[in-house]
Each structure stands twice: as structure tokens, then as C-alpha cells.
Amino acid sequence: MKTGFFLLIASLTCFLGTYAQNSKFHLINEQTPYVKLVSTRVAIIEGSLNGKKAYFLIDTGSTISLIDLSQKKRYRFKESKILNRSLSGFGGSLKQLRIIHKIEVKIQNKFISLTFIGAHLGKLTSKLGKSVGFEIVGILGSDIIDDYGLVIDYPNKRCWIGVGKEIKETMLYEIDSTFN
């Protein structure tokens, strides 16, 4: 059993090493459009919310994407019923979560069509705003990171949208084809 597992890992390692040299793997290159990170202390990108400039924190530790309810008038979105749950994280606990309606989030000419949850993010956004100089309107969580294939390049201060999913699907297809 251990030998079989070792052979599988060795085969996969060899395959991925060969695959990395294959030109299909390099789906991101210097011509691939990207969004510049406005901060790398924490990953923040500029986008728009209902047609107005907005800054979003990319948070790989957040399972869902959130919009700050205190921004409702400025960005003209609607909220609906209170969800019967709360969220906990490093910033504390969030209660009175709501579903957001009439919202259009756009980043790098891509519309993010996902159900956003509304929460009062005052403590988080004020602390971040002071440290990075931007008012954060929302958090892009792992739901968007996965669904839209976000890839963050910290050293070069950029973020691609749509390419991570393409790389992941291409790799999974190639791995599956190799072992069948």
C-alpha cells in the first residue's frame, strides 16, 4: 500500500515537473490583463460598486464575500432579511448579516455575479483604512477567489481574474488524461 502511494506521488511529481515546462501551463504572461494591487500590506484592489469606484480587500481566509452595510446610501444597494447566523473571525464576530440586492460589482471589466452578504464592517474597515489609506467597501472571500480564478502576485503588486480557474481546469484535465 505504501509503495503504491509512493509511486503515485512520484509519478504525479514527474508529471507536474514536465507539465510546468509545457507552454500550455504558462497561461499568465506579461500581456495578460491584471488589476494593480493598491496595497500589498493586505491585498486590496480597486473596482466598482454600482458604477462608483470602490476598494475591496481580498481575503483568502474569508469563506464568503461581504459588503459593508454602512455604505448602503453611497453605493445605492438594497438589503433584505436578516440571516439567522453570525460570522466569527480574527476581527471578532459579525451579527445581523443580510442578503444584498441591486448590486453590481465590477473588477477588471468582469462583473462579479454572486450573492453578497451585508454586514457592519466598521471596525475592520476603519482599522484598514487608517493603515492603507483607502476606505474598504467590501471583502472578496474564497467564494469569489475560487469561482473567478483570482491569482495574486504580491511581489509585482497585481491580481489576475479568471486565469487561476483556467490554470486549475487545464491542470486537472491534463492530469486526468494522463492517468486514464
C-alpha positions as CSV (number, residue, x, y, z in Angstrom):
1,M,0.0,0.0,0.0
2,K,2.8,2.5,0.9
3,T,4.7,1.5,-2.2
4,G,1.7,2.2,-4.4
5,F,1.1,5.6,-2.8
6,F,4.8,6.5,-3.2
7,L,4.7,5.5,-6.9
8,L,1.6,7.6,-7.4
9,I,3.2,10.7,-5.7
10,A,6.4,10.1,-7.7
11,S,4.5,9.8,-11.0
12,L,2.5,12.9,-10.2
13,T,5.6,14.9,-9.3
14,C,7.4,13.9,-12.5
15,F,4.2,14.7,-14.5
16,L,3.9,18.1,-12.9
17,G,7.5,18.9,-13.5
18,T,7.1,18.0,-17.2
19,Y,3.8,19.8,-17.3
20,A,5.4,23.0,-15.9
21,Q,7.8,23.1,-18.9
22,N,4.9,22.7,-21.3
23,S,3.8,26.0,-22.9
24,K,0.1,25.4,-22.0
25,F,0.9,25.9,-18.3
26,H,2.0,29.5,-18.8
27,L,-1.5,30.9,-19.2
28,I,-0.3,34.1,-17.4
29,N,2.2,36.2,-19.2
30,E,3.2,39.8,-19.4
31,Q,0.3,40.5,-21.9
32,T,-2.4,39.0,-19.5
33,P,-4.6,41.9,-18.2
34,Y,-4.4,42.4,-14.5
35,V,-5.6,44.7,-11.7
36,K,-2.9,46.5,-9.8
37,L,-2.9,45.9,-6.1
38,V,-3.3,49.3,-4.4
39,S,-1.9,47.8,-1.2
40,T,0.3,44.7,-0.5
41,R,0.3,45.1,3.2
42,V,-3.0,43.4,2.7
43,A,-4.3,42.6,-0.8
44,I,-6.6,45.5,-1.8
45,I,-7.8,46.1,-5.4
46,E,-9.9,48.8,-7.0
47,G,-13.1,48.0,-8.7
48,S,-16.6,49.5,-8.8
49,L,-19.8,49.0,-6.9
50,N,-22.9,50.1,-8.7
51,G,-20.8,52.2,-11.1
52,K,-18.8,54.0,-8.4
53,K,-15.1,53.5,-7.5
54,A,-14.7,51.1,-4.6
55,Y,-11.9,49.3,-2.9
56,F,-12.1,45.6,-1.9
57,L,-9.9,43.5,0.4
58,I,-9.0,40.1,-1.0
59,D,-9.3,37.8,2.0
60,T,-8.3,34.1,1.4
61,G,-9.4,33.3,5.0
62,S,-13.0,34.5,4.5
63,T,-15.3,31.9,3.2
64,I,-17.9,34.4,1.9
65,S,-17.8,37.8,0.3
66,L,-19.1,40.8,2.3
67,I,-20.2,44.3,1.6
68,D,-20.2,47.0,4.4
69,L,-23.8,47.8,5.2
70,S,-22.8,51.3,6.2
71,Q,-22.1,52.1,2.5
72,K,-25.7,51.5,1.5
73,K,-26.6,55.1,0.8
74,R,-23.4,56.0,-1.0
75,Y,-23.5,52.9,-3.3
76,R,-27.3,52.6,-3.5
77,F,-27.8,49.0,-2.9
78,K,-30.7,47.3,-1.1
79,E,-30.6,44.8,1.8
80,S,-33.2,42.2,2.7
81,K,-34.0,39.9,5.6
82,I,-31.6,39.3,8.5
83,L,-29.9,35.9,8.1
84,N,-30.2,33.7,11.1
85,R,-26.4,33.2,11.6
86,S,-23.3,35.1,12.6
87,L,-19.7,35.0,11.4
88,S,-16.6,34.9,13.5
89,G,-13.0,35.6,12.5
90,F,-9.9,37.4,13.6
91,G,-11.7,40.7,13.6
92,G,-14.4,39.5,16.0
93,S,-17.9,38.4,15.4
94,L,-20.4,39.8,12.8
95,K,-24.1,39.7,13.6
96,Q,-27.2,40.8,11.7
97,L,-26.0,39.6,8.3
98,R,-28.2,40.5,5.4
99,I,-28.5,39.5,1.8
100,I,-27.6,42.4,-0.6
101,H,-29.7,43.2,-3.6
102,K,-29.4,45.6,-6.6
103,I,-25.6,45.3,-6.5
104,E,-23.2,45.3,-9.4
105,V,-19.6,44.6,-8.6
106,K,-17.1,45.0,-11.4
107,I,-13.4,44.3,-11.3
108,Q,-11.1,44.4,-14.3
109,N,-14.1,44.7,-16.7
110,K,-15.5,41.5,-15.2
111,F,-18.9,41.5,-13.4
112,I,-18.9,39.5,-10.2
113,S,-22.3,37.9,-10.1
114,L,-22.5,36.3,-6.7
115,T,-24.8,36.8,-3.7
116,F,-23.0,39.2,-1.4
117,I,-23.7,39.2,2.3
118,G,-24.0,42.6,4.0
119,A,-22.5,43.2,7.5
120,H,-21.5,46.1,9.5
121,L,-17.7,46.1,8.9
122,G,-17.0,49.4,10.7
123,K,-14.2,48.2,13.0
124,L,-12.4,46.3,10.2
125,T,-12.7,49.0,7.6
126,S,-11.7,51.8,9.9
127,K,-8.5,50.0,11.0
128,L,-7.7,49.0,7.5
129,G,-8.5,52.4,6.1
130,K,-6.1,54.1,8.6
131,S,-3.3,51.7,7.8
132,V,-3.5,51.6,4.0
133,G,-5.2,54.9,3.2
134,F,-8.3,53.5,1.4
135,E,-11.8,53.0,2.6
136,I,-12.7,49.4,2.1
137,V,-16.2,48.8,0.9
138,G,-16.2,45.0,0.9
139,I,-14.3,41.7,1.2
140,L,-13.8,39.3,-1.6
141,G,-13.7,35.9,0.0
142,S,-12.6,32.5,-1.1
143,D,-16.0,32.0,-2.9
144,I,-15.0,34.7,-5.4
145,I,-11.4,33.7,-5.4
146,D,-12.3,30.2,-6.4
147,D,-15.3,30.9,-8.7
148,Y,-13.5,33.7,-10.6
149,G,-10.0,32.3,-10.5
150,L,-8.2,35.1,-8.8
151,V,-4.4,34.8,-8.7
152,I,-2.4,37.3,-6.6
153,D,1.1,38.2,-7.4
154,Y,2.4,40.1,-4.3
155,P,6.0,40.8,-5.5
156,N,4.7,42.6,-8.6
157,K,1.6,44.1,-6.9
158,R,-1.0,42.7,-9.3
159,C,-4.0,40.4,-9.4
160,W,-5.4,38.5,-12.3
161,I,-9.1,37.5,-12.5
162,G,-10.2,34.4,-14.5
163,V,-6.8,32.9,-15.0
164,G,-6.5,30.8,-11.9
165,K,-9.6,28.8,-12.8
166,E,-8.2,28.3,-16.3
167,I,-4.9,27.0,-14.9
168,K,-6.7,24.8,-12.4
169,E,-9.1,23.3,-15.0
170,T,-6.3,22.8,-17.5
171,M,-4.1,21.0,-15.0
172,L,-6.9,18.8,-13.7
173,Y,-7.8,17.8,-17.3
174,E,-4.2,17.0,-18.2
175,I,-3.7,15.0,-15.0
176,D,-6.9,13.1,-15.6
177,S,-5.9,12.4,-19.2
178,T,-2.5,11.2,-18.2
179,F,-3.8,8.6,-15.7
180,N,-6.7,7.3,-17.9
